[in-house]
Amino acid sequence: MKKGAIQLSINLIVTVIIGIIIVLLGITLTKKIISESESTQQQIDTQLEEKINSLLDEGEIVAITPKTRTIHKGLAKFAVGVENILENTFNFKINVEFIGAYDDQGNEICKNESGTINGECCSNSCNPNDWILFNKNEIGIDNNENHKWLVAITPDKDAKKGTYIFSISVFYCDTSVDCASVTCDCDNNNGLLTKYSSDYRIYENIV
């Protein structure tokens, strides 16, 4: 084999090895960034939980924090804590629903009317109810104990700037009712979902 051909083969092998090293370094760096991001995310969750615990310790039966989030884009997180002051263990659940949105001048952008979105919340058609993510299942809470829900709201990328208002409702499953005479609507149809408290509002400012 000619010397030039051997030199070319060596250069090719070196190039391949360098390429592999670069790829491995890229994978390692990506994993590190993801790990740090997850750690930060968990830290934020811990902060929300500590704030909820503080509010519940002060005597709130339903605690929400924060009440307002301001974002440019991406995820906004809210925490909901419920303390069971009823005499027995009951199943609880929450519901989160979009109410309406207004610009910085107070003009209506869009609103929810009986499940129908009137107005244009986005440059393209969108429904802010689709932005909401939370655990919709019933959760059993013992007397004088509490449970916490995370509510995540991720607006569409083309959502219009303004203040978006969402309603949070808390229910418990009343199993003392006669399901033969009323329409029971708990998860197992063994009771009637009953309002535990008045509704609450949270606000997401998109800037």
C-alpha positions as CSV (number, residue, x, y, z in Angstrom):
1,M,0.0,0.0,0.0
2,K,1.3,3.4,-0.9
3,K,2.4,5.8,1.9
4,G,-0.2,8.4,0.8
5,A,-3.0,5.8,1.0
6,I,-1.9,4.8,4.5
7,Q,-1.8,8.4,5.6
8,L,-5.3,9.0,4.2
9,S,-6.6,6.0,6.1
10,I,-5.1,7.2,9.4
11,N,-6.6,10.7,8.9
12,L,-10.0,9.1,8.2
13,I,-9.8,7.0,11.4
14,V,-8.7,10.1,13.5
15,T,-11.6,12.1,12.0
16,V,-14.1,9.3,12.9
17,I,-12.8,9.1,16.4
18,I,-13.0,12.9,16.9
19,G,-16.6,12.8,15.5
20,I,-17.5,10.0,18.0
21,I,-16.0,12.0,20.9
22,I,-17.9,15.1,19.9
23,V,-21.2,13.2,19.7
24,L,-20.6,11.6,23.2
25,L,-19.8,15.0,24.7
26,G,-23.0,16.4,23.2
27,I,-25.1,13.6,24.7
28,T,-23.4,14.1,28.1
29,L,-24.0,17.8,28.0
30,T,-27.7,17.3,26.9
31,K,-28.3,14.9,29.8
32,K,-26.7,17.3,32.2
33,I,-28.9,20.2,31.0
34,I,-32.0,18.0,31.3
35,S,-31.0,16.9,34.8
36,E,-30.5,20.5,36.0
37,S,-33.8,21.5,34.4
38,E,-35.6,18.7,36.2
39,S,-33.9,19.7,39.5
40,T,-35.0,23.3,39.1
41,Q,-38.5,22.1,38.2
42,Q,-38.7,20.0,41.4
43,Q,-37.4,22.9,43.4
44,I,-40.2,25.1,42.1
45,D,-42.7,22.4,43.1
46,T,-41.2,22.3,46.6
47,Q,-41.6,26.1,46.9
48,L,-45.2,25.9,45.9
49,E,-45.9,23.0,48.4
50,E,-44.3,25.0,51.2
51,K,-46.4,28.0,50.4
52,I,-49.6,25.8,50.3
53,N,-48.7,24.2,53.6
54,S,-48.2,27.7,55.2
55,L,-51.7,28.8,53.9
56,L,-53.4,25.7,55.2
57,D,-51.7,26.0,58.6
58,E,-53.2,29.5,58.8
59,G,-56.7,28.0,58.6
60,E,-57.5,28.0,54.9
61,I,-59.6,25.0,53.8
62,V,-58.7,25.7,50.1
63,A,-55.3,27.4,49.4
64,I,-54.1,28.5,46.0
65,T,-50.7,29.9,45.1
66,P,-49.8,31.9,43.2
67,K,-53.0,33.7,42.3
68,T,-51.3,35.4,39.3
69,R,-48.6,34.3,36.9
70,T,-46.9,36.5,34.3
71,I,-45.3,34.7,31.4
72,H,-43.9,35.5,27.9
73,K,-44.5,32.0,26.7
74,G,-44.3,28.4,28.0
75,L,-45.6,26.8,31.2
76,A,-47.2,28.5,34.2
77,K,-47.8,26.5,37.3
78,F,-50.3,26.9,40.1
79,A,-50.8,24.8,43.2
80,V,-54.1,24.0,44.9
81,G,-54.3,22.6,48.4
82,V,-57.5,21.3,50.1
83,E,-57.9,20.6,53.8
84,N,-60.7,18.1,54.7
85,I,-62.6,19.6,57.7
86,L,-65.5,17.3,57.3
87,E,-66.0,14.6,59.9
88,N,-65.1,11.6,57.8
89,T,-62.9,10.6,54.9
90,F,-64.2,11.9,51.6
91,N,-63.1,11.8,47.9
92,F,-62.3,15.2,46.6
93,K,-61.6,16.5,43.1
94,I,-61.0,19.9,41.5
95,N,-62.1,21.4,38.2
96,V,-60.3,24.2,36.3
97,E,-62.0,26.1,33.6
98,F,-61.3,29.1,31.4
99,I,-63.6,32.1,32.0
100,G,-62.4,35.0,29.8
101,A,-59.5,37.1,28.7
102,Y,-58.9,40.9,28.6
103,D,-56.2,43.1,27.1
104,D,-54.3,45.7,29.1
105,Q,-57.0,48.3,28.4
106,G,-59.7,46.1,29.8
107,N,-61.2,45.2,26.5
108,E,-62.5,41.7,26.1
109,I,-60.4,39.4,23.9
110,C,-62.5,36.2,24.3
111,K,-64.7,34.5,26.8
112,N,-66.2,31.1,27.7
113,E,-70.0,31.0,27.3
114,S,-71.4,27.6,28.4
115,G,-68.4,25.8,26.9
116,T,-68.3,27.8,23.7
117,I,-65.4,30.2,23.2
118,N,-66.5,33.5,21.8
119,G,-63.9,35.8,20.4
120,E,-60.4,35.0,19.2
121,C,-58.0,34.1,22.0
122,C,-55.2,33.3,19.4
123,S,-54.2,34.5,16.0
124,N,-55.5,31.1,14.9
125,S,-58.5,29.3,16.5
126,C,-57.8,28.0,20.0
127,N,-59.6,27.0,23.2
128,P,-57.8,28.0,26.4
129,N,-59.4,25.1,28.2
130,D,-57.1,22.9,26.1
131,W,-54.1,24.6,27.8
132,I,-55.0,23.3,31.2
133,L,-53.5,20.1,32.7
134,F,-54.3,18.7,36.1
135,N,-55.3,15.5,37.8
136,K,-59.1,15.1,37.2
137,N,-59.5,11.9,39.4
138,E,-61.0,11.9,42.8
139,I,-58.6,11.8,45.7
140,G,-59.4,10.4,49.1
141,I,-58.6,12.8,52.0
142,D,-58.9,11.8,55.6
143,N,-60.4,14.2,58.2
144,N,-58.0,17.0,59.1
145,E,-55.6,15.9,56.3
146,N,-54.9,17.6,53.0
147,H,-54.0,17.0,49.4
148,K,-52.3,19.2,46.9
149,W,-52.9,19.4,43.1
150,L,-50.6,21.0,40.5
151,V,-52.4,23.0,37.8
152,A,-50.3,23.6,34.7
153,I,-51.4,26.0,32.0
154,T,-49.5,26.2,28.7
155,P,-50.9,28.8,26.3
156,D,-50.7,28.4,22.5
157,K,-47.7,30.0,20.9
158,D,-49.9,32.4,19.1
159,A,-52.1,33.3,22.1
160,K,-52.9,37.0,22.2
161,K,-51.3,39.2,24.9
162,G,-53.6,39.9,27.9
163,T,-54.9,38.6,31.2
164,Y,-56.5,35.1,31.0
165,I,-58.8,34.2,33.9
166,F,-59.5,30.7,35.1
167,S,-61.9,29.4,37.7
168,I,-61.0,26.7,40.2
169,S,-63.8,24.7,41.8
170,V,-63.4,22.1,44.6
171,F,-65.9,19.2,45.1
172,Y,-66.3,16.3,47.5
173,C,-68.3,13.1,46.8
174,D,-71.3,13.1,49.1
175,T,-72.2,9.4,49.5
176,S,-75.1,10.0,51.9
177,V,-77.4,10.8,49.0
178,D,-79.9,8.3,47.5
179,C,-78.6,7.6,44.0
180,A,-82.0,6.2,43.2
181,S,-83.6,9.6,43.4
182,V,-80.7,11.8,42.2
183,T,-78.2,11.6,39.4
184,C,-75.0,10.6,41.1
185,D,-71.9,11.8,39.3
186,C,-68.9,10.7,41.4
187,D,-66.3,8.6,39.7
188,N,-67.9,5.4,40.8
189,N,-71.5,6.8,40.6
190,N,-71.8,6.1,44.3
191,G,-72.4,9.7,45.3
192,L,-73.1,13.3,44.3
193,L,-70.3,15.8,43.7
194,T,-71.0,18.7,46.0
195,K,-69.3,22.1,46.2
196,Y,-66.8,22.1,49.1
197,S,-66.3,25.9,48.9
198,S,-66.9,28.9,46.7
199,D,-65.0,29.1,43.4
200,Y,-61.6,30.7,43.2
201,R,-59.9,32.5,40.3
202,I,-56.3,32.5,39.0
203,Y,-54.9,34.9,36.5
204,E,-52.3,34.3,33.8
205,N,-50.8,37.4,32.2
206,I,-49.3,36.8,28.7
207,V,-47.0,39.6,27.8
